[in-house]
Amino acid sequence: MPPINYLAVLVSGIAIFMLGGLWHSPVLFAKRWVALQGETVEEMARRSDSCALEIALDCHFPAVIPIDS
């Protein structure tokens, strides 16, 4: 098995996390996404999504390791 390029894993993990943030931002699809969730922006803001963001970031890094191999 070839060695893992950890810099490439880090950069691609950050890039996919940022792409997800852009995807769900008002620049692209936030309004449609909120409408499909069946909640208002205020209702969603009351919930703490910091745990969901941490889980998403933690899942992105292992997902890019096979790509680098």
N, C-alpha and C positions, 0 to 999 in steps of 0.2 A: 504494500500500500504506500503511495507517495506521501511525503510529509504535507501537513496542513499549513496553508499560508494563512496565518491568523490575522494578518493585516487585511487581506482580501475578505475574510469572514467578517471582520469588524466593519469594514467599509460597506459591504453589501448588506449587512444587517441594519446598519444605520440608514442606508439608502431606502430599503424596503419599508422601514418604519416611517421615514419621512414621506414616502409616496402614499402610505396609508393615511397619514395625517392630511396630506393635500387632497386625497380622494374624498375624505369626509369633511373637508372645509367648505365654507361658503363659495370659494372660488369654483369648485366643481359640483359636488352632489349633496351638500349638507342639507339643503332645504328638502329635497326629494327623500333623502334618507330619514330625516326627522318625521316627515309625513308618513312614510311607510312604517315607522316605529309606533305610530298611533299616539304619540306624546307631543307636547309642546317643548320648545327649547327650555323654558323655565322649569318644567318637570324633570327634564333630563339633567339640568344643571344642579338640581337639588340632590341628586344621587351622586355618590362618590365613585368616580370611574378611575381613580388612580390605580386601584388594584387591577382593573381590566387592562390599563395601559402597561402596567408592569408585566403582566402575563403575556401580553402581545409581544413586548420587546424580548422577553425571555424565550419565546417560541421562535422568533425570527432568526436568532443566531444559530441554533441547531439545524434549522431548515436550510441554511446556506452552506453548511459544512459539506454535504454531499456534492454540491455544485462545484466547489473548489477542488474536490478530490480528483 
